[in-house]
Amino acid sequence: MNTFNSYFDHSIRDLLSIFPQNHLDKDGNPFWSGPKRCPGPVTFNTEDPSHVMFVVSYANLLAAALSIPENRDQASVKALC
């Protein structure tokens, strides 16, 4: 869950503190335009299946790298969050 928050909440908030939604570039054009879309932070929600799946997948990648048992039971992982 900490990694989810780091990637999708904290880093986005940090980016928006440097380049707010109404930020202008050096030429006076909107910074967030064209291919650069203004992101929005995503707060972790245990009711969102994609959020829980991210945590399950990330935890299982770490478990595999450390050669420890994996846990693919989303309900038990959700209960830990």
N, C-alpha and C positions, 0 to 999 in steps of 0.2 A: 504494500500500500504506500510506503514511503517513496518508492521509485515512481509509482503512478503520480503521486502528488508532485514530485520533483520535476518529472517530464511535462505534465499536462496542466499544472496549476502554478507552482512557484516560478518556474523558468518563464512562463508566459507573463505572469505579473511583473517579473523583473524586466522583461523586454518592453512591456507597455509602460513601465515607469521611465524608461529611456526614450522610447518612441511612442507617445500617446496616440490615440486614435486620430486626433486632429493635427498631428505633427506635420510640418512642412519641411521639404528638403532645402538644400542651399539655394535652389532656383525659385523657391516659393511654391512649388507643386506639392500636392499631397503625397506624403511619404508612402502611405498605404494605398496604393492604386495599381492598376494593371495586374501583373502576376503576383505582386506582394499584397496579399489580403490580410487585413487586421485580424490577428487571432484573438480568441477569448479563452480565459482560463476555464478548465473543467474540474469541478470539485468531485472527489471520489464519492460514488453512491453505490452502496451494496445492492440496491434494487436494480441497477443497470447491469444486464448480463455481460456486456462488453467490458465493463470495468472489472468485474469479478474474473472474467476469462483472462484479462491481462495479468492480474495478480497470480492466478493459477499457472499460467504459461511461464511467467517470469520466475516464479518459485520453482517450477519443475526444471527449468533450464539450469538454475543454480544447483538444484539437487543432483541433476545428472552430471554437472561439472565436478561436484564434490563427492560423487559416488555414494550418495545417501538415498534412501527410499523416496520415491516420488509420491505425491498425493494428487490425484486427479478428481477427487470428490469435491465438486464446486460448493456443495452445501456445507461441508465441514470447513472449507477455506473461508467461505462467507461468514460463518459463525465466529471465526478468529478475527475478522476485520473489525 
